[in-house]
Amino acid sequence: MHLRPIHFVDAPFAYADGAVSRLAGGMQWFAAYEVSEGGAKRIVPLTELANLGPRAAQLHQRITAPRPPLVLGARTLRFDQPVVAGILNMTPDSFSDGGVHREDPAVATSAGMAMAGAGAGMIDVGGESTRPGAAPVWEQDEADRVVPVIERLAAAGALVSIDTRKALVMERALAAGAAIVNDVSALLWDKRALDVVVGASCPVIIMHSPDPEKGGHGSGGYRDVVTDVFDWLEARIDALTAAGLDRGKIIVDPGIGFGKSLQDNLALLNDLAIFHGLGCPIMLGASRKRLIGALSNEAPVGERLGGSVALALKGAAAGVQLLRVHDVAETVQALRVWRGMRDRALVG
C-alpha cells in the first residue's frame, strides 16, 4: 500500500476536526489520500483513514509528523518551509556550469557566499560530474577540488554539504567543515561510504537511481516508477537505520533525470507528495535538467531558468523541504512570493 496526500486546502480552520491534516509539519494541509494497492487506485478522505489498516496508519503518521530540524554546529537547518540549496560545482564537465569555478577556490567561495547572501540555506559543493557519460574522477583529485572551497565556506559561516559518492572525499570534506553528505548513489557506490556516514553521525541525502553501483543512468525497467522509487528508498532507509544511522538524519531524493525517461520524471514530479510517506525530508533536484529542454523546444541548458523555477514551485506545493538549484536568487524570490500567498491563505 502507498498513500499520496491529495486535495490540498488553503484554510484548514474551515474544516471539522480530523477532516484535514498538516503535511510533515510544513505549510500545506490536505484532506484525502490517493491509495495505491494491488495495482488499483482509489481516493479515501482522511475521515475514513481508520478503515485502511495498520500500514495506512504507519504511512499517515510518517506523512504528518513534523520533520525535526538538524542542528549542525552553529547552524540549524529547518524543514517547516522550503529551503534552497545552492549548487556549487568544482568540475570541468558538469552538464550546466562545468569549469566556471574549478581553477580558483577563492572565486568559488565568493560565488557560494553570494548564494548564501541571496537566500540559500545550504551550499552543495561537488567535485565530480554525474551527468551521463562523464569520466570518473580519482578520489584524491576530487578531494583536492572541493576541500579548499569547503574550508573557506564553512569558516565564513555557510552550511555546506558535500556532493560525492566516495568515502575518502566524504571524510576530507567533513573534516574541512561540511556538515551533510549528499550521495547520488545512496551510499552504494563506495563500500566504505556507509561506515563513514554512520561513524560521523552526520546527515545524509540518499538519491534513487536504478544502478547506483555503476553510475546511476541505466535503464529503470519500472513497473510503476513512483512506487518503485518509493520502495527502493524505503529499503535504503531501513538499511541505513539498521547500520546505526538515526532516521532523523536521512533526507531522500527521488533522483529526477537519473535512469528515468521524460514520462518517468513527469510522473515523479506529479506524485512528489507520496514520498512524505518515507518519514524523511525530501530534496528535489530538477534545476536546468534535460526534461525542461524536452518540454520547451529543446532549450539549451543556459535557457532553462523559467522551467527550473516552475519545478521548484511544484516541489514547494508538494511540501518538498529542500530545493537544489543553480539559480538561487530567482528561486528564492519565487518562493517568497509563494510563501506570502500561503501565509495569507492560512489566516483566512
Secondary structure, 3 states (H helix, E strand, C coil): CEEEEEEEECCHHHCCCCCCEECCCCCCEEEEEEEEECCEEEEEEHHHHHHHCHHHHHHHHHHHCCCCCEEECCEEECCCCCEEEEEEECCCCCCCCCCCCCCCHHHHHHHHHHHHHCCCCEEEEECCCCCCCCCCCCHHHHHHHHHHHHHHHHHCCCCEEEECCCHHHHHHHHHHCCCEEEECCCCCCCCCHHHHHHHHCCCEEEECCCCCCCCCCCCCCCCCHHHHHHHHHHHHHHHHHHCCCCHHHEEEECCCCCCCCHHHHHHHHHCHHHHHHHCCCEEECCCCCHHHHHCCCCCCHHHCHHHHHHHHHHHHHCCCCEEEECCHHHHHHHHHHHHHHHHHHHCC
